[in-house]
Amino acid sequence: QGKYTFADGLEYKDKKWHYCDGYDRRFYTEICSGLKPAGISQLTNLDPPRKIPEGCYDCGDGFYNPETRVIVDYKLRFLRNADDDEHEWIIRTCRKAWDETNEHKPK
C-alpha cells in the first residue's frame, strides 16, 4: 500500500501502467512538456543529457568504465565493480560517450 513517485515526478502504478510499455517510447519529460522538433530529439529523460566521461557509458545510476570495470556515481564517487553479466549488459545497452556511424553499403 502507498505509492512510489520517481524523482522526475512520474508516479508508479501497479495496474494499467502505460509508461515505457513498447507502444509509447517518449520520456516522461516529453510526455509532460511535449516532443522537440526533428533533429533535436531528447536522448535521455534528462535534457540536456549528462556529459559522459571519455571512454565510459551512462549505466543509469552512474558512469561505467569498461577498462577498469568500475561504476562511479554522477559525482564520480565509487559505487561498485561490474561483474561479467553487468559488463555485457552495459556494453550492449547503455549510452556511450562516443558516436559510432554505420555506413549504408549499397548492394
Contacts in CASP RR format, 6 or more apart in sequence:
PFRMAT RR
TARGET T0000
AUTHOR 0000-0000-0000
METHOD contacts of the structure
MODEL  1
QGKYTFADGLEYKDKKWHYCDGYDRRFYTEICSGLKPAGISQLTNLDPPR
KIPEGCYDCGDGFYNPETRVIVDYKLRFLRNADDDEHEWIIRTCRKAWDE
TNEHKPK
3 11 0 8 1.000
3 12 0 8 1.000
4 11 0 8 1.000
4 12 0 8 1.000
5 11 0 8 1.000
5 12 0 8 1.000
6 12 0 8 1.000
6 28 0 8 1.000
8 28 0 8 1.000
8 29 0 8 1.000
8 45 0 8 1.000
9 28 0 8 1.000
10 19 0 8 1.000
10 28 0 8 1.000
18 24 0 8 1.000
19 28 0 8 1.000
19 31 0 8 1.000
24 31 0 8 1.000
26 34 0 8 1.000
26 35 0 8 1.000
27 42 0 8 1.000
27 44 0 8 1.000
27 45 0 8 1.000
28 45 0 8 1.000
29 42 0 8 1.000
29 45 0 8 1.000
29 46 0 8 1.000
29 47 0 8 1.000
30 36 0 8 1.000
30 42 0 8 1.000
35 41 0 8 1.000
36 42 0 8 1.000
42 49 0 8 1.000
43 49 0 8 1.000
43 95 0 8 1.000
44 50 0 8 1.000
44 58 0 8 1.000
44 95 0 8 1.000
49 58 0 8 1.000
49 95 0 8 1.000
50 58 0 8 1.000
50 74 0 8 1.000
51 97 0 8 1.000
52 58 0 8 1.000
52 63 0 8 1.000
52 95 0 8 1.000
52 96 0 8 1.000
52 97 0 8 1.000
53 63 0 8 1.000
53 65 0 8 1.000
53 76 0 8 1.000
53 97 0 8 1.000
54 97 0 8 1.000
54 98 0 8 1.000
55 65 0 8 1.000
55 66 0 8 1.000
55 67 0 8 1.000
55 96 0 8 1.000
55 97 0 8 1.000
55 98 0 8 1.000
56 63 0 8 1.000
56 64 0 8 1.000
56 65 0 8 1.000
56 66 0 8 1.000
56 96 0 8 1.000
56 97 0 8 1.000
57 63 0 8 1.000
57 64 0 8 1.000
57 66 0 8 1.000
57 90 0 8 1.000
57 91 0 8 1.000
57 94 0 8 1.000
57 95 0 8 1.000
57 96 0 8 1.000
57 97 0 8 1.000
58 64 0 8 1.000
58 94 0 8 1.000
58 95 0 8 1.000
58 96 0 8 1.000
59 71 0 8 1.000
59 90 0 8 1.000
59 94 0 8 1.000
60 94 0 8 1.000
61 71 0 8 1.000
61 73 0 8 1.000
61 79 0 8 1.000
62 71 0 8 1.000
62 72 0 8 1.000
62 73 0 8 1.000
62 74 0 8 1.000
62 79 0 8 1.000
63 71 0 8 1.000
63 72 0 8 1.000
63 74 0 8 1.000
63 76 0 8 1.000
64 70 0 8 1.000
64 71 0 8 1.000
64 82 0 8 1.000
64 87 0 8 1.000
64 90 0 8 1.000
64 94 0 8 1.000
65 71 0 8 1.000
65 72 0 8 1.000
66 87 0 8 1.000
66 90 0 8 1.000
66 91 0 8 1.000
69 81 0 8 1.000
69 82 0 8 1.000
69 87 0 8 1.000
70 78 0 8 1.000
70 80 0 8 1.000
70 81 0 8 1.000
70 82 0 8 1.000
71 79 0 8 1.000
71 80 0 8 1.000
71 81 0 8 1.000
71 82 0 8 1.000
72 78 0 8 1.000
72 79 0 8 1.000
73 79 0 8 1.000
82 90 0 8 1.000
END
